Amino acid sequence: MADDRGFSAGAVGLAFLSGALIGVAVALLLTPQSGRETQEQLRGYARRAEDRVRSLAGKAGEVFDEAVEKGREYVQTQKSVLAEAFEAGREAMKRERERLAAEKKDS
């Protein structure tokens, strides 16, 4: 859902995650340790970040599927309402035609 500034929770989460990853990468590059240790730490962070992104993508897919289903239900409901209104209009028109025909016949 979007907040009052137009940001969705997913966009805010992705921005936060991206910022955190950039901060971690900069911190690792500036710490005094061997290149191999730094590479291993970066791989670990990258794996965790990938898992989080996959999890967020899965949740986003679920939310999208729910929204599509709710949209389908709404459309189906509106189709039913319109069909009922159309049929009521048809019946009213039929009754009015019959009434006018009866008036014309009586005249």
LOVEXTI-216747 format. One line per 5 residues: their letters; for each residue x, y, z of N, C-alpha, C. Coordinates in nm, 2 decimals. Layout:
<pts>
a = X:Y:Z:X:Y:Z:X:Y:Z; ...
</pts>
This chain:
<pts>
maddr = 0.08:-0.12:0.00:0.00:0.00:0.00:0.09:0.12:0.00; 0.04:0.23:-0.06:0.12:0.35:-0.07:0.08:0.44:0.05; 0.19:0.51:0.10:0.16:0.60:0.21:0.11:0.74:0.15; 0.10:0.84:0.23:0.05:0.97:0.19:0.15:1.04:0.09; 0.27:1.00:0.08:0.36:1.06:-0.01:0.37:0.98:-0.14
gfsag = 0.30:0.87:-0.15:0.30:0.79:-0.27:0.40:0.67:-0.27; 0.47:0.65:-0.16:0.57:0.54:-0.16:0.50:0.41:-0.11; 0.53:0.30:-0.18:0.48:0.18:-0.14:0.57:0.11:-0.04; 0.52:0.02:0.04:0.60:-0.05:0.14:0.71:-0.13:0.07; 0.68:-0.19:-0.04:0.78:-0.26:-0.12:0.90:-0.17:-0.16
avgla = 0.86:-0.05:-0.21:0.97:0.04:-0.26:1.05:0.09:-0.14; 0.99:0.12:-0.03:1.07:0.16:0.09:1.15:0.04:0.14; 1.10:-0.08:0.14:1.18:-0.19:0.18:1.30:-0.22:0.09; 1.28:-0.21:-0.04:1.38:-0.23:-0.14:1.49:-0.12:-0.12; 1.45:0.01:-0.10:1.54:0.12:-0.08:1.63:0.09:0.04
flsga = 1.56:0.05:0.15:1.63:0.02:0.28:1.73:-0.09:0.26; 1.69:-0.20:0.19:1.78:-0.31:0.17:1.90:-0.27:0.09; 1.87:-0.19:-0.02:1.98:-0.15:-0.11:2.08:-0.06:-0.03; 2.03:0.03:0.05:2.12:0.11:0.13:2.20:0.03:0.23; 2.14:-0.06:0.29:2.21:-0.15:0.39:2.32:-0.23:0.32
ligva = 2.29:-0.28:0.20:2.39:-0.35:0.12:2.51:-0.27:0.08; 2.48:-0.15:0.04:2.59:-0.05:0.00:2.67:-0.02:0.12; 2.60:0.01:0.24:2.68:0.04:0.36:2.77:-0.08:0.40; 2.72:-0.20:0.39:2.80:-0.32:0.43:2.92:-0.33:0.34; 2.89:-0.31:0.21:3.00:-0.32:0.11:3.11:-0.22:0.14
valll = 3.07:-0.10:0.16:3.17:0.01:0.19:3.25:-0.02:0.32; 3.17:-0.07:0.42:3.24:-0.10:0.55:3.34:-0.21:0.53; 3.30:-0.31:0.46:3.40:-0.43:0.44:3.52:-0.38:0.36; 3.50:-0.30:0.26:3.61:-0.25:0.18:3.71:-0.16:0.26; 3.66:-0.10:0.36:3.74:-0.01:0.44:3.80:-0.07:0.56
tpqsg = 3.77:-0.20:0.60:3.82:-0.26:0.72:3.95:-0.33:0.68; 4.04:-0.33:0.78:4.17:-0.39:0.76:4.17:-0.54:0.77; 4.14:-0.61:0.66:4.15:-0.76:0.66:4.19:-0.81:0.53; 4.22:-0.93:0.52:4.27:-0.99:0.39:4.16:-0.98:0.28; 4.21:-0.98:0.16:4.11:-0.98:0.05:4.02:-1.10:0.05
retqe = 4.08:-1.22:0.08:4.00:-1.35:0.09:3.89:-1.34:0.19; 3.92:-1.29:0.31:3.82:-1.27:0.41:3.71:-1.18:0.37; 3.75:-1.07:0.31:3.65:-0.97:0.26:3.56:-1.03:0.15; 3.63:-1.11:0.06:3.55:-1.18:-0.04:3.45:-1.27:0.02; 3.49:-1.35:0.12:3.40:-1.45:0.18:3.28:-1.38:0.25
qlrgy = 3.32:-1.27:0.32:3.21:-1.19:0.39:3.11:-1.13:0.29; 3.17:-1.08:0.18:3.08:-1.02:0.07:2.99:-1.13:0.01; 3.04:-1.25:-0.01:2.96:-1.36:-0.06:2.85:-1.40:0.03; 2.88:-1.40:0.16:2.78:-1.43:0.26:2.67:-1.33:0.26; 2.71:-1.20:0.26:2.61:-1.09:0.26:2.53:-1.10:0.13
arrae = 2.59:-1.13:0.02:2.52:-1.14:-0.11:2.42:-1.25:-0.11; 2.46:-1.37:-0.05:2.37:-1.48:-0.04:2.24:-1.44:0.05; 2.27:-1.38:0.16:2.16:-1.34:0.25:2.07:-1.24:0.18; 2.13:-1.14:0.11:2.06:-1.04:0.04:1.97:-1.11:-0.07; 2.03:-1.20:-0.14:1.95:-1.27:-0.25:1.83:-1.35:-0.19
drvrs = 1.86:-1.41:-0.07:1.74:-1.48:-0.01:1.63:-1.38:0.03; 1.67:-1.27:0.08:1.57:-1.17:0.12:1.50:-1.11:0.00; 1.57:-1.09:-0.11:1.51:-1.04:-0.23:1.41:-1.14:-0.28; 1.45:-1.27:-0.28:1.36:-1.38:-0.33:1.23:-1.38:-0.24; 1.25:-1.37:-0.11:1.14:-1.37:-0.02:1.05:-1.25:-0.04
lagka = 1.10:-1.13:-0.06:1.02:-1.02:-0.09:0.95:-1.03:-0.23; 1.02:-1.09:-0.32:0.96:-1.11:-0.45:0.84:-1.21:-0.44; 0.86:-1.31:-0.36:0.75:-1.41:-0.34:0.63:-1.34:-0.27; 0.66:-1.26:-0.17:0.55:-1.19:-0.10:0.48:-1.09:-0.20; 0.56:-1.03:-0.28:0.50:-0.93:-0.38:0.41:-1.01:-0.48
gevfd = 0.45:-1.13:-0.52:0.37:-1.21:-0.61:0.24:-1.25:-0.54; 0.25:-1.29:-0.42:0.13:-1.32:-0.34:0.03:-1.21:-0.33; 0.08:-1.09:-0.30:0.00:-0.97:-0.29:-0.06:-0.94:-0.43; 0.02:-0.95:-0.53:-0.03:-0.92:-0.67:-0.15:-1.02:-0.70; -0.13:-1.15:-0.67:-0.23:-1.25:-0.70:-0.36:-1.22:-0.63
eavek = -0.34:-1.18:-0.50:-0.46:-1.15:-0.42:-0.53:-1.03:-0.48; -0.46:-0.93:-0.53:-0.52:-0.81:-0.59:-0.59:-0.85:-0.72; -0.53:-0.93:-0.79:-0.60:-0.98:-0.92:-0.73:-1.05:-0.89; -0.72:-1.14:-0.79:-0.84:-1.21:-0.75:-0.95:-1.12:-0.70; -0.92:-1.02:-0.62:-1.02:-0.93:-0.57:-1.07:-0.85:-0.69
greyv = -0.99:-0.81:-0.78:-1.04:-0.74:-0.90:-1.13:-0.83:-0.98; -1.10:-0.95:-1.00:-1.20:-1.04:-1.07:-1.33:-1.06:-0.99; -1.32:-1.07:-0.86:-1.45:-1.08:-0.79:-1.53:-0.95:-0.80; -1.46:-0.83:-0.80:-1.53:-0.71:-0.81:-1.60:-0.70:-0.95; -1.52:-0.73:-1.05:-1.58:-0.73:-1.19:-1.70:-0.82:-1.20
qtqks = -1.69:-0.94:-1.14:-1.80:-1.04:-1.15:-1.92:-0.98:-1.07; -1.90:-0.92:-0.96:-2.01:-0.86:-0.89:-2.08:-0.75:-0.97; -2.00:-0.67:-1.03:-2.05:-0.56:-1.11:-2.13:-0.61:-1.23; -2.07:-0.72:-1.29:-2.15:-0.78:-1.40:-2.28:-0.83:-1.36; -2.29:-0.89:-1.24:-2.42:-0.94:-1.19:-2.51:-0.82:-1.17
vlaea = -2.47:-0.72:-1.11:-2.55:-0.60:-1.08:-2.60:-0.54:-1.21; -2.51:-0.52:-1.31:-2.55:-0.47:-1.44:-2.65:-0.56:-1.51; -2.63:-0.69:-1.50:-2.72:-0.78:-1.57:-2.86:-0.77:-1.50; -2.87:-0.76:-1.37:-2.99:-0.75:-1.30:-3.06:-0.62:-1.34; -2.98:-0.51:-1.35:-3.04:-0.38:-1.38:-3.09:-0.38:-1.53
feagr = -3.02:-0.44:-1.62:-3.06:-0.45:-1.76:-3.19:-0.53:-1.77; -3.19:-0.64:-1.70:-3.32:-0.72:-1.70:-3.44:-0.65:-1.64; -3.42:-0.57:-1.53:-3.52:-0.49:-1.48:-3.57:-0.39:-1.57; -3.48:-0.32:-1.64:-3.51:-0.22:-1.74:-3.59:-0.29:-1.86; -3.55:-0.40:-1.90:-3.62:-0.47:-2.01:-3.76:-0.51:-1.97
eamkr = -3.78:-0.55:-1.85:-3.91:-0.59:-1.80:-4.00:-0.46:-1.79; -3.94:-0.35:-1.74:-4.02:-0.23:-1.73:-4.06:-0.18:-1.86; -3.97:-0.19:-1.96:-4.00:-0.15:-2.10:-4.11:-0.23:-2.15; -4.10:-0.36:-2.13:-4.21:-0.46:-2.18:-4.34:-0.42:-2.12; -4.35:-0.40:-1.99:-4.47:-0.36:-1.92:-4.53:-0.23:-1.98
ererl = -4.44:-0.13:-2.00:-4.48:0.00:-2.05:-4.54:-0.02:-2.19; -4.47:-0.10:-2.28:-4.52:-0.12:-2.41:-4.66:-0.19:-2.41; -4.68:-0.29:-2.32:-4.81:-0.35:-2.30:-4.91:-0.25:-2.26; -4.88:-0.16:-2.16:-4.97:-0.06:-2.12:-5.01:0.03:-2.23; -4.91:0.08:-2.30:-4.94:0.17:-2.41:-5.02:0.10:-2.52
aaekk = -5.00:-0.02:-2.55:-5.07:-0.10:-2.65:-5.22:-0.11:-2.60; -5.24:-0.14:-2.47:-5.37:-0.15:-2.42:-5.44:-0.02:-2.42; -5.38:0.09:-2.39:-5.44:0.22:-2.40:-5.48:0.26:-2.55; -5.39:0.23:-2.64:-5.42:0.25:-2.78:-5.54:0.17:-2.83; -5.55:0.05:-2.78:-5.65:-0.05:-2.82:-5.79:0.01:-2.76
ds = -5.78:0.06:-2.64:-5.90:0.11:-2.57:-5.95:0.24:-2.64; -5.86:0.31:-2.70:-5.90:0.44:-2.76:-5.98:0.44:-2.88
</pts>
